[in-house]
Amino acid sequence: MIFLVYNIAMAQNSESPIILKDSKELLVIGQQFDYLEDKELSLSIKDILSPEKQAQFARNDNILFTRPATKSAYWFRLTFQNQTQEDAWLSVTTNFASYIDFYAPDSLGNYTSPYLIGTMRPEKPEYHNILNGFWLPLSRAGDTQTKVYYVRMQSHLSFEAPMQIGTFQRLRYENQLADNLTAFFFGIMLIMFLYNIYLYISTQNHIYGLYLFYLVMNSLASSVLGGYVLLFFDQVVLYQYYVAWHTPVAISTGLFCIYYLELNKYLPTIKKLLYGFFSVLIVFAILNILGVNLVYLVDYFHNVGLGVYLICLLTSFYLVFKGHRNAIFYAIGWSFLVVSIAVGILTFSGVFPFNIFTVNSFYFGHAMEVLLFSIALADKMKLTTKEKERSQKALLEQTQKNEQLIREQNTVLEQRVEERTHELNATLQMVAKQRDDIISSINYALRIQNAIIPKESELQQYWDSFVLFRPRDIVSGDFYWLADKGKHKVLAVGDCTGHGVSGAFMTMIGNTILNQIVQDYEIYSPDKILNLMPALLEKTLSHAEGTVKDGMDISILAITSLDSSKTKVTYVGAMNPLYYIENQEFKIIKADKKPIDGRKADDNFSYRKHEIINQNRLKLYLCSDGFQDQFGGEKDRKFMVKKFKRLLFEISEHPMSTQKEILEKTFDDWKGNQKQTDDVLVVGIEI
């Protein structure tokens, strides 16, 4: 049965056997074998030998058998006769055939012991040429019988299977030519690498570092295609992670294009587009590392990579068209590479003759590309140097012009400065005189205010007391007032609108009104005093144009002796509260929320009075809001009412003189180097 099948196969292929007549011949058999696609990966040699499958074989019509990445396996059938006196070999020039099963008939015509080789089979038999693909043994010397051979190949990458037949010596000679050509190419790459390392170290220009990265990655890719890198790396790993290690090759090409052609400056949109392609390539590389089948990645990966190369090529020609000299050598280099690739494609299509030079045209094109890129870099540095020299020369000329202009301007400015200095001195003298006059006036106003406001010692004649009085601007808008009417002692603390001179005028008005009510009208009750003040203030300010809103916040105490053991304290307040300590307890009497101002008095409103009958020690505190509103501290914030009340309570057990010292120190420490915010007045008495 086996003989029958064998004879059928022989008969089917006897019409056009491949004949090797001369030991120096090298037969390119791309159009002399038949093929059959095994989509299900289920066919065995026994199935292939069946008449049904034999009839399905089709003749390859191209010099090179190529297919896109696929899961399918392909069976090749070739009929061969060796008429030389040397062994004949079949050369399959590819480094990325995953599995190759080679079936040769034995002396009985059986196909029982195939040769199993391929990239995913790490064992390397003696007939496997590690550099340029695989060599498979055909007929031995002197065996002139016509035989049918079957080759089963499977590759998850794009499928390319250049096949040649020749003797060992002829194939070896062809291989040596290819090796010499490849060595010449890598010699150029090495020279360019060393030369650019020197330039990179000398200039420290990052463009040379990027070009070195481009050289290394493209040399690595070329060495894998030529099989040389397989001497040092596991071929299974290289095949399995084909997309992962090819990704930096495409990215290095795009990055060199971006920085050499200065796309960030001239074509930022193209730069962004290339970065988008880089992102897609990186995703493919990650998927490859994670184990996604190459069949699903390779074609898409190649298309995206081709997109990067086309963008670089078209961009360079566009910039040449726009007159950018930097792009000329770059565009020519790319053109050489494109032409070499086109030669290779046309060779495998049968347009050009199939020989060592046309098959390896890529090396020539790539070498010229690298040489021209190096020339382009040198030209770019030359242009940069010239541009820098022109810029420096222009800068020097401009600097000299500027210096001349500055000298001329300095002469004019010196004259003007002398004139302005004279005028300024006169103005400063006038301002100084005016300042002295103003300060003299304010100091005089201070003497008047000091004459009106009672001394601290006057309060101490009646009570153990202190007065903390700190005007912000020499004269103060805060004031205190005292009247002695026998058993009635009347004490007032006011905080007038504003500070400085304007506030001081209002204190004189407030002082005058209080004297008028208490001294002239002999009214001693704080509520009556305060209820009468708005009308008198309105009358005093009635001659002013428009409505005068200025006025004061004020608190008034009347301290009346009832007998030897009892004292009555009557308090009325407009905005300013009364703080007091009784039986070691801090207490507050809130003021009415209506200040004294120059607007028409409200007849329906009257200030409320509050009375305290004291039989023990009583400490009373009247104050303006200047202490609590002072900015300072580590965070430059107000002192605040809550902290001020706590401070008064904490110091209340000390003598009045000591309380004043603590308040002054606390205020100074809090204020620090800050400007005083407002006038400060705190009056404390103990009865």
Secondary structure by P-SEA (a helix, b strand, c coil): caaaaaaaaaaaccccccccccccccccccccbbbbbbccccccccccccaaaaaabbbbcccccccccccbbbbbbbbbbbcccbbbbbbbccccccbbbbbbbcccccccccccccccccccccccccccbbbbbccccccccbbbbbbbbbbcccbbbbbbbbcaaaaaaaaaaaaaaaaaaaaaaaaaaaaaaaaaaacccaaaaaaaaaaaaaaaaaaaaaccccccccaaaaaaaccccaaaaaaaaaaaaaaaaccccccaaaaaaaaaaaaaaaaaaaaaaacccccccaaaaaaaaaaaaaaaaaaaaaaaaaccccaaaaaaaaaaaaaaaaaaaaaaacccccccccccaaaaaaaaaaaaaaaaaaaaaaaaaaaaaaaaaaaaaaaaaaaaaaaaaaaaaaaaaaaaaaaaaaaaaaaaaaaaaaaaaaaaaaaaaaaacccaaaaaacccccccccccccccccbbbbbbcccbbbbbbbbcccccaaaaaaaaaaaaaaaaaccccccccaaaaaaaaaaaaaaaaccccccccbbbbbbbbbbbbccccbbbbbbbbccbbbbbccccbbbbbbccccccccccccccbbbbbbbbbcccbbbbbbbcccccccccccccccccaaaaaaaaaaaccccaaaaaaaaaaaaaaaacccccccbbbbbbbcc
